[in-house]
Amino acid sequence: MTEPFLPYGRQVIEDDDVAAVAQALRSDFLTTGPEVAAFEAEFAQAVGAAQAVACINGTAALHMAMLALGVGEGDVCIVPSTTFLATANCARYVGAEVVFADVDPSTGLMGPEHLAAAMDRLGDRRLAAVLPVHLRGEVVDLPALAALAEPRGAVLVEDACHALGSVHTTAGRETPVGSCRWSAASTFSFHPVKTIATGEGGMVTTQDAAVAERLRLARSHGMVRPEGADPWWYEMPEPGFNYRLPDILCALGRSQLAKLPRFAKARRQLAAAYEARLADLAPQVQVAGRPAWSASVPHLMSVLIDFEGLGVGRAEVIAALRAQGIGAQVHYIPVHQQPYYRQRYGDLDLPGAQAWYERTLSLPLYPGLDEGDVDRVAEALAKALRLA
């Protein structure tokens, strides 16, 4: 019998998830109903935040955060170049400029030294926000980044789209990603390859009730209903967007969120199995680094491969894996190399981001796998790299 294809990531949808969506479909509200508020409350509790605001996807979450925090024309945001396009694009959506920071080539994360170097390129421009990315689910050094940003009057906005369930540990204290201990806001994605799925979906968490209120205005056209006004009356002090997350998807999100502990445990166990199995392929293949303070729920199983030393191209390896029923992906092309940003800011020398990009490969990781699948992937990778 042919073995099933293993993509690099996929959702795990079970019968109770289907039942939750069916129940929402039979309710009076398909959107803007009680499932939204319930999902927000349960999510806030899960990450230790005072406020959570649901929206249609992780990109919308980043955009809403910029709007709610007043980032705009004349401002600058610092973004690590190793991330998805949306982290940088959200600054441009509101008219702010982007300064790209380098990353550690072994972890893909922006550290305080990279933030400091990016700050040196600001000149006299106003730094409004720093957007650290918890790449792969690994947690950046939030207190160190905040210590650099705060004296410049800048806030941290965490791109936590990979990091639901991850924890920052320092001085014996565990701080969940999304609790916003050091940041003004954290943003999440519920795309099918993420830790929990709603199909599409996003969330912004914050400790600030006023920021949360501005987030809610941003997601629903900027409309307000003044107290004491006629029941049909609404006003729009400023334009917003239609970024609402329907009740149908929130019902799925609530069902998935209840499984977060199980999904997190499975991802950690699978990552540990990969580390043990791939040790046989060292030093040509190394599992991406994990900072000491990061207790992650792994989103990506990223390995760093010496393609040049092995004399094999990455595209050739991906094709060889696919021929064996294994999917792989690359996370990410450095954003500063995209045509739009090269035209706007010129060529930049960010060697850490380039080194990460040249070596990285993401292997299958999702709770639907088992350790036998990990063995299969490792064997296929060894064959593709001509190490077996």
PLY file of the C-alpha trace (Angstrom):
ply
format ascii 1.0
element vertex 388
property float x
property float y
property float z
element edge 387
property int vertex1
property int vertex2
end_header
0.00 0.00 0.00
1.29 3.47 -0.89
2.28 5.49 2.16
0.36 8.76 2.65
1.91 12.05 1.61
3.22 14.01 4.59
3.00 17.80 4.04
5.19 20.14 6.08
2.13 21.22 8.07
-1.62 20.63 8.18
-4.65 20.98 10.39
-5.98 18.24 12.67
-9.79 18.34 12.52
-11.75 15.82 14.58
-15.41 14.91 14.95
-16.03 17.30 17.83
-14.64 20.18 15.74
-17.10 19.33 12.99
-19.92 19.14 15.55
-19.00 22.56 16.96
-19.19 24.13 13.51
-22.46 22.34 12.75
-23.96 23.68 15.96
-22.92 27.21 15.02
-24.42 26.76 11.56
-27.74 25.82 13.17
-27.69 28.82 15.52
-29.18 32.25 14.98
-25.76 33.82 14.39
-23.33 32.96 11.62
-21.30 36.09 12.34
-21.02 38.83 14.98
-22.65 36.61 17.57
-21.88 34.98 20.92
-19.20 32.57 19.65
-16.90 35.52 18.95
-16.94 36.87 22.50
-16.63 33.35 23.94
-13.58 32.57 21.77
-11.97 35.87 22.74
-12.53 35.28 26.47
-11.20 31.72 26.35
-8.18 32.74 24.28
-7.33 35.60 26.64
-7.46 33.21 29.57
-5.30 30.65 27.75
-2.44 33.13 27.18
-2.85 35.23 30.31
-3.96 38.44 28.59
-6.51 40.93 29.86
-8.01 41.45 26.40
-8.28 39.47 23.16
-9.82 40.68 19.90
-10.56 38.19 17.11
-10.17 39.02 13.43
-10.15 37.39 10.03
-6.45 36.43 9.77
-2.99 37.06 11.20
-2.23 39.80 8.69
-5.36 41.68 9.75
-4.24 41.24 13.37
-0.93 42.97 12.60
-2.67 45.74 10.66
-5.19 46.31 13.44
-2.38 46.49 16.01
-0.65 49.23 14.03
-3.90 51.19 13.79
-4.78 50.74 17.46
-1.32 51.89 18.58
-1.40 54.99 16.39
1.50 54.04 14.10
1.40 56.07 10.89
3.03 58.50 8.49
6.46 59.69 9.62
6.98 56.69 11.90
9.44 53.83 11.55
8.98 50.17 12.52
11.86 47.73 12.95
11.16 44.26 11.60
13.44 41.21 11.36
14.05 40.29 7.73
13.48 36.58 8.44
9.70 36.51 8.63
6.63 36.34 6.43
5.81 39.37 4.29
2.93 40.51 6.51
5.14 41.56 9.43
6.74 44.30 7.35
3.73 45.03 5.18
1.55 45.97 8.17
3.79 48.99 8.78
3.46 50.08 5.16
-0.34 49.69 5.31
-0.45 52.60 7.77
2.19 54.69 6.01
5.14 53.91 8.28
8.60 53.04 6.97
10.42 49.78 7.70
13.98 49.30 8.91
14.98 45.66 8.60
16.98 43.97 11.32
19.28 41.01 10.95
18.81 37.70 12.80
20.88 35.01 14.43
21.84 32.55 11.66
21.34 29.53 13.93
17.89 30.45 15.29
16.44 32.91 12.77
15.52 35.22 15.67
16.17 38.94 16.09
18.27 39.51 19.19
19.11 42.73 21.07
22.36 43.12 19.10
20.40 43.03 15.84
17.84 45.52 17.14
20.62 47.87 18.30
22.26 47.72 14.87
18.95 48.51 13.18
18.41 51.43 15.56
21.76 52.83 14.47
20.29 53.18 10.96
17.27 55.20 12.10
18.89 58.62 12.09
16.56 61.19 13.63
13.38 59.41 12.55
10.79 58.43 15.17
10.79 54.76 16.10
7.17 53.84 16.82
7.26 50.06 17.09
9.52 47.03 17.09
7.95 43.83 15.75
9.84 40.80 17.09
8.90 37.50 15.47
8.72 34.28 17.48
9.91 32.30 14.47
9.12 28.56 14.52
7.49 29.02 17.94
10.82 29.92 19.59
10.53 32.94 21.86
12.72 35.98 21.29
14.51 37.70 24.18
11.57 39.97 24.96
12.92 41.74 28.08
16.19 42.60 26.30
14.34 43.96 23.26
11.96 45.96 25.45
14.90 47.47 27.34
16.21 48.85 24.04
12.85 49.96 22.63
11.42 51.74 25.64
14.05 54.51 25.93
13.29 55.37 22.29
9.58 55.65 23.06
8.78 52.56 20.99
6.47 49.68 21.83
6.90 46.00 21.09
4.25 44.32 18.93
4.87 40.57 19.00
4.32 38.62 15.82
3.32 35.46 17.66
1.65 33.76 14.70
3.97 30.76 15.18
3.98 30.74 18.96
0.64 29.90 20.54
1.43 27.96 23.71
5.10 28.97 23.83
6.53 30.37 27.06
9.35 32.76 27.95
11.27 31.66 31.05
13.43 34.05 33.05
14.49 34.15 36.70
12.31 31.16 37.42
9.18 32.85 36.07
7.21 31.51 33.12
5.48 34.10 30.91
3.14 32.82 28.18
3.51 34.36 24.74
0.48 36.59 24.28
0.31 37.80 27.87
1.98 41.05 26.74
4.19 41.39 29.81
6.76 43.31 27.77
4.72 44.33 24.73
1.78 46.53 23.81
0.15 43.76 21.76
0.66 40.22 20.48
-0.77 38.88 17.23
-1.74 35.31 16.33
-2.81 33.32 13.27
-5.16 30.35 12.99
-4.22 29.36 9.43
-4.49 25.58 8.89
-0.77 24.95 9.42
-0.73 26.79 12.77
-1.06 25.22 16.22
-4.85 25.61 16.20
-6.89 26.21 13.07
-10.04 28.11 12.17
-9.47 27.90 8.39
-8.46 31.54 8.39
-8.42 33.63 11.54
-6.39 35.82 13.82
-6.29 37.35 17.29
-4.69 40.35 18.97
-4.05 40.29 22.71
-3.22 43.23 24.95
-3.32 44.29 28.59
-4.71 47.73 27.67
-8.50 48.09 27.53
-8.25 51.28 25.47
-6.07 49.54 22.87
-8.60 46.68 22.77
-11.42 49.13 22.11
-9.48 50.68 19.21
-8.85 47.18 17.86
-12.59 46.48 17.86
-13.26 49.71 16.00
-10.58 48.90 13.45
-12.07 45.46 12.68
-15.63 46.73 12.10
-15.56 49.78 9.85
-14.76 52.22 12.67
-18.44 52.29 13.63
-19.67 53.35 17.07
-23.18 53.42 18.48
-23.50 56.43 20.82
-25.22 55.81 24.13
-28.85 56.95 24.07
-29.01 57.18 20.27
-31.78 55.63 18.20
-31.37 51.85 17.87
-30.47 52.07 14.16
-28.02 54.95 14.60
-24.26 54.58 14.12
-21.40 56.96 13.55
-17.93 56.61 12.06
-15.36 58.91 13.70
-12.71 57.44 11.38
-12.65 54.64 8.79
-12.05 51.07 9.84
-12.03 47.76 8.02
-14.19 44.67 7.71
-11.90 42.28 9.58
-14.54 40.40 11.57
-14.15 36.67 12.29
-17.47 34.80 11.81
-19.12 32.77 14.55
-18.72 29.62 12.45
-14.93 29.96 12.57
-14.91 31.03 16.21
-16.81 27.86 17.08
-14.06 25.86 15.40
-11.47 27.98 17.19
-13.00 27.27 20.59
-13.04 23.53 19.91
-9.43 23.62 18.73
-8.29 25.83 21.63
-9.53 23.21 24.09
-7.04 20.81 22.47
-4.06 23.15 22.79
-2.42 21.17 25.64
-2.67 17.94 23.64
-1.48 19.56 20.41
1.41 21.26 22.24
2.51 17.98 23.85
2.42 16.18 20.51
4.46 18.88 18.76
7.09 18.84 21.50
7.35 15.05 21.44
7.67 14.98 17.66
10.35 17.70 17.74
12.30 15.71 20.33
12.03 12.60 18.15
13.35 14.55 15.18
16.30 15.85 17.22
17.24 12.32 18.26
16.79 10.85 14.79
18.56 13.65 12.89
21.60 13.50 15.17
22.79 10.71 12.87
23.06 13.25 10.03
25.22 15.77 11.90
27.15 17.91 11.21
25.75 18.32 7.68
22.22 18.55 9.13
21.51 20.41 12.35
18.25 21.21 14.08
17.75 24.98 14.31
18.82 26.52 17.60
16.64 27.03 20.65
17.40 29.86 23.08
17.75 28.94 26.75
14.77 31.12 27.75
12.42 29.63 25.12
10.03 26.85 26.13
8.40 26.53 22.76
5.49 24.78 21.19
7.29 24.10 17.90
5.43 25.36 14.84
8.11 24.49 12.29
10.61 21.66 12.26
13.44 23.72 10.80
16.76 22.11 10.03
19.90 23.81 8.79
21.63 21.91 6.00
25.07 22.42 4.46
23.77 22.14 0.90
26.96 23.58 -0.57
29.23 21.25 1.36
27.11 18.26 0.37
27.14 19.33 -3.26
23.36 19.14 -3.61
20.87 21.91 -4.34
17.91 22.61 -2.06
15.42 22.41 -4.92
16.83 18.99 -5.79
16.41 17.86 -2.17
12.82 19.09 -2.00
12.03 17.28 -5.24
13.67 14.09 -3.97
11.65 14.27 -0.74
8.43 14.84 -2.66
9.18 11.77 -4.78
9.27 9.82 -1.49
5.95 11.30 -0.32
7.45 13.97 1.95
6.62 17.68 1.77
9.11 20.39 2.71
9.12 24.18 2.66
11.46 27.16 3.13
10.80 29.73 5.88
11.65 32.41 4.77
13.10 34.36 1.87
14.50 37.49 3.59
11.86 40.19 3.22
14.43 42.91 2.53
15.24 41.08 -0.72
11.70 41.38 -2.07
11.48 43.66 -5.15
9.22 46.19 -3.45
11.53 46.68 -0.48
14.73 46.62 -2.56
13.30 49.38 -4.74
12.26 51.38 -1.69
15.32 50.93 0.54
18.08 49.64 -1.72
20.27 46.61 -1.20
20.95 45.73 2.45
23.64 43.52 3.92
22.03 41.31 6.56
24.34 38.29 6.70
22.49 36.41 9.44
19.22 36.43 7.51
21.03 35.37 4.35
22.88 32.54 6.11
19.65 31.29 7.66
17.87 31.39 4.29
20.64 29.54 2.46
20.54 26.58 4.88
16.99 26.28 6.19
14.45 23.60 5.35
11.15 22.88 7.13
10.19 19.23 7.55
6.71 17.84 8.36
5.46 18.72 11.85
1.85 18.51 13.05
-0.02 16.51 15.70
-1.36 14.04 13.16
2.14 12.55 12.76
3.66 9.79 14.86
7.25 8.80 15.57
7.16 6.28 12.74
6.52 9.17 10.38
9.53 10.97 11.86
11.68 7.92 11.07
10.32 7.92 7.54
11.11 11.61 7.04
14.62 11.25 8.46
15.36 8.28 6.21
14.02 10.12 3.18
16.11 13.19 4.01
19.28 11.10 4.39
18.61 9.54 0.99
17.89 12.92 -0.62
21.15 14.33 0.76
23.09 11.21 -0.31
24.00 10.47 3.29
22.46 7.00 3.20
0 1
1 2
2 3
3 4
4 5
5 6
6 7
7 8
8 9
9 10
10 11
11 12
12 13
13 14
14 15
15 16
16 17
17 18
18 19
19 20
20 21
21 22
22 23
23 24
24 25
25 26
26 27
27 28
28 29
29 30
30 31
31 32
32 33
33 34
34 35
35 36
36 37
37 38
38 39
39 40
40 41
41 42
42 43
43 44
44 45
45 46
46 47
47 48
48 49
49 50
50 51
51 52
52 53
53 54
54 55
55 56
56 57
57 58
58 59
59 60
60 61
61 62
62 63
63 64
64 65
65 66
66 67
67 68
68 69
69 70
70 71
71 72
72 73
73 74
74 75
75 76
76 77
77 78
78 79
79 80
80 81
81 82
82 83
83 84
84 85
85 86
86 87
87 88
88 89
89 90
90 91
91 92
92 93
93 94
94 95
95 96
96 97
97 98
98 99
99 100
100 101
101 102
102 103
103 104
104 105
105 106
106 107
107 108
108 109
109 110
110 111
111 112
112 113
113 114
114 115
115 116
116 117
117 118
118 119
119 120
120 121
121 122
122 123
123 124
124 125
125 126
126 127
127 128
128 129
129 130
130 131
131 132
132 133
133 134
134 135
135 136
136 137
137 138
138 139
139 140
140 141
141 142
142 143
143 144
144 145
145 146
146 147
147 148
148 149
149 150
150 151
151 152
152 153
153 154
154 155
155 156
156 157
157 158
158 159
159 160
160 161
161 162
162 163
163 164
164 165
165 166
166 167
167 168
168 169
169 170
170 171
171 172
172 173
173 174
174 175
175 176
176 177
177 178
178 179
179 180
180 181
181 182
182 183
183 184
184 185
185 186
186 187
187 188
188 189
189 190
190 191
191 192
192 193
193 194
194 195
195 196
196 197
197 198
198 199
199 200
200 201
201 202
202 203
203 204
204 205
205 206
206 207
207 208
208 209
209 210
210 211
211 212
212 213
213 214
214 215
215 216
216 217
217 218
218 219
219 220
220 221
221 222
222 223
223 224
224 225
225 226
226 227
227 228
228 229
229 230
230 231
231 232
232 233
233 234
234 235
235 236
236 237
237 238
238 239
239 240
240 241
241 242
242 243
243 244
244 245
245 246
246 247
247 248
248 249
249 250
250 251
251 252
252 253
253 254
254 255
255 256
256 257
257 258
258 259
259 260
260 261
261 262
262 263
263 264
264 265
265 266
266 267
267 268
268 269
269 270
270 271
271 272
272 273
273 274
274 275
275 276
276 277
277 278
278 279
279 280
280 281
281 282
282 283
283 284
284 285
285 286
286 287
287 288
288 289
289 290
290 291
291 292
292 293
293 294
294 295
295 296
296 297
297 298
298 299
299 300
300 301
301 302
302 303
303 304
304 305
305 306
306 307
307 308
308 309
309 310
310 311
311 312
312 313
313 314
314 315
315 316
316 317
317 318
318 319
319 320
320 321
321 322
322 323
323 324
324 325
325 326
326 327
327 328
328 329
329 330
330 331
331 332
332 333
333 334
334 335
335 336
336 337
337 338
338 339
339 340
340 341
341 342
342 343
343 344
344 345
345 346
346 347
347 348
348 349
349 350
350 351
351 352
352 353
353 354
354 355
355 356
356 357
357 358
358 359
359 360
360 361
361 362
362 363
363 364
364 365
365 366
366 367
367 368
368 369
369 370
370 371
371 372
372 373
373 374
374 375
375 376
376 377
377 378
378 379
379 380
380 381
381 382
382 383
383 384
384 385
385 386
386 387
